[in-house]
């Protein structure tokens, strides 16, 4: 007997909690033409993680936070097509927070300080990087990452993995897909 979940089951699981809001953090360095895609998206809202006016090149390479609506085709494009077509596209955040507080939280994580005190940009939404780093983060770093009580969902072509902070401990729930989505 095969074990796993259908795409529809995994998608529905994102909105199971009362008041759940789902945001995709999309990387313009991975998804070509992302600003244009967002302009045409059926979404409750979206915003760039970078502050201020951007050059056309910077806008193409920026990361964007997009609120998803389970009833529109754009959401299926993000959740089903991007993981298949553009591995490393970004990640999904599930919380009860609106777009602007989530954007500010994501922005607050987008810079790190090196041991010599220098501040550098950090594209923490890279799923491969995050998956490797999460088990290594200290309790205070986990508290900072999950400060708004969100779950982080990494979506790959073979399955989805939920991460959350429960009672101060990193929890991981891997959910394999039954079959590759069409």
C-alpha positions as CSV (number, residue, x, y, z in Angstrom):
1,X,0.0,0.0,0.0
2,X,1.4,3.4,-1.0
3,X,1.9,6.0,1.7
4,X,1.7,9.6,1.0
5,X,-0.5,12.5,0.3
6,X,-2.2,13.9,-2.8
7,X,-1.4,17.5,-3.9
8,X,-4.9,18.5,-2.9
9,X,-4.5,17.1,0.6
10,X,-1.2,18.9,1.1
11,X,-2.6,22.2,-0.2
12,X,-5.7,21.9,2.0
13,X,-3.4,21.2,5.0
14,X,-2.0,24.8,4.7
15,X,-5.4,26.3,5.6
16,X,-6.6,23.8,8.3
17,X,-6.2,26.1,11.3
18,X,-8.7,28.8,12.1
19,X,-7.5,32.1,10.8
20,X,-4.7,30.6,8.8
21,X,-3.0,32.9,6.3
22,X,-0.6,31.4,3.8
23,X,2.3,33.4,2.3
24,X,4.8,32.3,-0.3
25,X,8.3,33.8,-0.2
26,X,9.4,33.7,-3.8
27,X,13.0,34.2,-5.0
28,X,13.4,36.3,-8.2
29,X,16.9,34.9,-8.7
30,X,15.3,31.4,-9.2
31,X,11.9,32.3,-10.8
32,X,12.4,34.2,-14.0
33,X,10.1,37.1,-14.7
34,X,8.8,37.1,-11.1
35,X,7.7,40.7,-11.0
36,X,5.6,40.3,-14.2
37,X,4.1,37.1,-12.8
38,X,3.1,38.9,-9.6
39,X,1.6,41.8,-11.6
40,X,-0.8,39.3,-13.1
41,X,-1.4,37.2,-10.0
42,X,-4.8,36.8,-8.4
43,X,-3.5,37.4,-4.9
44,X,-4.8,39.3,-1.8
45,X,-1.5,41.1,-1.9
46,X,2.3,40.9,-2.3
47,X,5.3,43.0,-1.6
48,X,9.1,43.1,-2.1
49,X,11.4,42.2,0.7
50,X,13.9,44.9,-0.3
51,X,13.1,48.4,0.8
52,X,13.0,51.4,-1.4
53,X,13.1,51.9,-5.2
54,X,14.8,49.2,-7.1
55,X,16.5,49.1,-10.5
56,X,14.9,46.9,-13.0
57,X,17.6,44.3,-12.5
58,X,17.3,44.4,-8.7
59,X,13.6,44.0,-9.0
60,X,14.0,40.9,-11.1
61,X,16.4,39.4,-8.6
62,X,14.5,40.4,-5.4
63,X,12.4,38.2,-3.1
64,X,8.7,38.8,-2.8
65,X,6.2,37.8,-0.2
66,X,2.8,36.9,-1.7
67,X,-0.4,36.1,0.2
68,X,-2.0,33.0,-1.3
69,X,-5.7,32.4,-1.8
70,X,-6.6,28.6,-2.0
71,X,-9.3,29.2,-4.6
72,X,-7.3,30.8,-7.4
73,X,-5.1,29.3,-10.1
74,X,-2.1,31.4,-9.1
75,X,-1.9,29.5,-5.8
76,X,-1.7,26.2,-7.7
77,X,1.1,27.6,-9.9
78,X,3.1,28.5,-6.8
79,X,2.5,25.3,-4.9
80,X,2.5,22.8,-7.7
81,X,4.3,24.2,-10.7
82,X,7.1,26.3,-9.2
83,X,8.6,23.4,-7.1
84,X,8.7,21.3,-10.3
85,X,9.9,23.9,-12.7
86,X,12.1,26.0,-10.4
87,X,13.6,24.0,-7.5
88,X,14.7,26.3,-4.8
89,X,11.9,28.8,-5.7
90,X,11.4,29.8,-2.1
91,X,9.2,28.6,0.7
92,X,5.7,28.9,2.2
93,X,4.8,30.4,5.6
94,X,1.6,29.6,7.5
95,X,0.5,31.9,10.2
96,X,-2.4,34.0,11.4
97,X,-0.5,37.3,10.5
98,X,-1.4,39.6,7.7
99,X,1.0,40.4,4.8
100,X,2.7,43.5,6.2
101,X,3.7,42.0,9.6
102,X,4.9,38.9,7.8
103,X,6.9,41.1,5.4
104,X,8.5,42.9,8.2
105,X,9.4,39.7,10.0
106,X,10.9,38.3,6.8
107,X,12.9,41.5,6.2
108,X,14.2,41.3,9.8
109,X,15.8,38.0,9.0
110,X,17.4,39.1,5.7
111,X,20.6,40.3,7.1
112,X,23.2,38.6,9.3
113,X,26.2,39.9,11.2
114,X,29.6,38.2,10.7
115,X,31.9,37.5,13.6
116,X,33.9,40.6,12.7
117,X,30.7,42.7,13.0
118,X,30.1,43.2,9.3
119,X,26.4,43.1,8.2
120,X,25.6,41.1,5.1
121,X,22.5,40.2,3.2
122,X,21.2,36.7,3.8
123,X,18.8,34.9,1.5
124,X,17.5,32.7,4.2
125,X,14.5,31.5,2.1
126,X,16.7,29.2,0.1
127,X,15.1,25.8,0.9
128,X,18.3,23.7,0.6
129,X,20.2,26.1,2.9
130,X,17.4,26.4,5.4
131,X,16.9,22.6,5.5
132,X,20.5,22.1,6.4
133,X,20.7,25.0,8.9
134,X,17.5,24.5,10.8
135,X,18.7,21.5,12.9
136,X,21.9,23.5,13.7
137,X,20.3,26.7,14.9
138,X,20.6,27.6,18.6
139,X,17.4,28.0,20.7
140,X,17.7,31.8,20.4
141,X,18.1,31.6,16.7
142,X,15.1,29.4,16.4
143,X,13.1,31.8,18.5
144,X,14.1,34.6,16.2
145,X,13.2,32.6,13.0
146,X,9.8,31.5,14.4
147,X,9.1,34.8,16.2
148,X,5.6,35.3,14.7
149,X,4.5,31.8,15.4
150,X,4.5,30.7,11.8
151,X,5.2,27.3,10.3
152,X,7.7,27.1,7.4
153,X,6.8,24.7,4.6
154,X,9.5,23.6,2.2
155,X,7.9,22.3,-1.0
156,X,9.8,19.9,-3.2
157,X,8.7,17.8,-6.2
158,X,8.6,14.7,-4.0
159,X,6.9,16.0,-0.9
160,X,6.4,18.9,1.5
161,X,8.1,19.4,4.9
162,X,6.5,21.4,7.7
163,X,8.8,23.0,10.3
164,X,7.5,24.7,13.5
165,X,8.7,25.6,16.9
166,X,6.7,23.6,19.5
167,X,7.5,24.1,23.2
168,X,10.9,25.5,22.2
169,X,11.8,22.5,20.1
170,X,12.1,22.4,16.4
171,X,9.4,20.0,15.0
172,X,9.6,18.5,11.5
173,X,6.8,16.8,9.7
174,X,7.7,15.3,6.2
175,X,4.7,14.5,4.0
176,X,5.6,12.7,0.7
177,X,3.5,13.1,-2.4
178,X,1.7,10.0,-3.7
179,X,2.7,10.9,-7.3
180,X,4.2,13.8,-9.1
181,X,1.6,16.4,-9.8
182,X,0.5,16.8,-13.5
